[in-house]
């Protein structure tokens, strides 16, 4: 890659960051961290909290749980589809039996 192409790529990325407010957000969080009278022991958590992200969350555990729940949804959807599908074959209980007869009785 030529020097100009790298420079252009950097400039495009800078414009992207600026256009989407990322530079302002990062500047604010860094100024806030700088102005903190007592510096936090976990500055990354401070930055996450400042930007509205969760802190103390096990992302990998959440991803695994999400995958398990997706599989469970697929299983349940298959069961719903199976139970919702119309059946042409008679059920086991009525197999070989005559269809029920409706008898009307005259009312007085």
C-alpha positions in Angstrom: 0.0 0.0 0.0 1.3 3.4 -0.8 1.8 6.2 1.7 -1.1 8.2 0.2 -3.5 5.2 0.4 -2.7 4.7 4.0 -3.1 8.5 4.7 -6.4 8.4 2.9 -7.6 5.4 4.8 -6.7 7.1 8.1 -8.5 10.3 7.1 -11.6 8.4 6.0 -11.6 6.6 9.4 -11.2 9.9 11.3 -14.1 11.4 9.4 -16.2 8.3 10.2 -15.4 8.7 13.9 -16.2 12.4 13.8 -19.4 12.0 11.8 -20.8 9.4 14.3 -19.9 11.4 17.4 -17.3 8.9 18.6 -14.5 11.5 18.9 -16.8 13.7 21.1 -17.9 10.8 23.3 -14.3 9.6 23.8 -13.1 13.1 24.5 -15.8 13.6 27.2 -15.1 10.3 28.9 -11.3 11.0 28.9 -11.9 14.5 30.3 -14.2 13.0 32.9 -11.6 10.5 33.9 -8.9 13.2 34.0 -11.1 15.4 36.3 -12.0 12.6 38.7 -10.5 13.6 42.0 -9.9 9.9 43.0 -8.8 7.9 40.0 -10.8 4.6 39.7 -8.9 1.4 40.1 -10.6 0.0 37.1 -10.5 2.7 34.4 -11.9 0.5 31.7 -15.0 -0.1 33.8 -15.3 3.6 34.5 -15.2 4.2 30.7 -17.8 1.5 30.1 -20.1 3.0 32.7 -19.6 6.5 31.4 -20.5 5.4 27.9 -23.5 3.4 29.2 -22.2 -0.1 28.8 -22.6 -2.8 31.4 -19.7 -3.4 33.8 -19.0 -6.6 35.6 -20.8 -8.7 33.0 -19.4 -12.0 31.7 -20.0 -11.5 28.0 -18.8 -15.0 27.1 -21.4 -16.5 29.5 -24.1 -14.4 28.0 -23.1 -15.5 24.5 -23.2 -19.2 25.6 -26.6 -18.7 27.2 -27.9 -16.9 24.1 -26.8 -19.9 21.9 -28.5 -22.3 24.3 -31.7 -20.3 24.2 -31.6 -20.1 20.4 -31.4 -23.9 20.3 -34.3 -24.2 22.7 -36.4 -21.8 20.7 -35.7 -23.9 17.6 -36.7 -27.1 19.4 -39.9 -25.5 20.7 -40.8 -24.1 17.3 -40.4 -27.5 15.7 -42.7 -28.9 18.4 -45.3 -26.2 17.7 -45.1 -26.9 14.0 -45.5 -30.6 14.6 -48.5 -30.1 16.9 -50.1 -27.4 14.6 -49.8 -29.5 11.4 -53.1 -31.0 10.3 -53.1 -34.8 10.4 -55.0 -36.9 7.8 -54.4 -40.1 9.7 -56.9 -41.0 12.4 -55.5 -40.8 15.9 -54.8 -43.9 18.0 -57.8 -43.5 20.2 -60.3 -43.4 17.3 -58.5 -45.9 15.0 -61.1 -48.3 13.6 -64.0 -46.6 15.4 -67.0 -45.2 13.6 -67.3 -41.5 13.6 -69.4 -40.1 16.5 -73.1 -39.8 15.7 -75.0 -36.7 16.7 -78.5 -37.4 17.9 -81.0 -34.5 18.2 -83.7 -34.9 20.8 -87.0 -33.0 20.4 -87.5 -30.3 23.0 -90.8 -30.0 24.7 
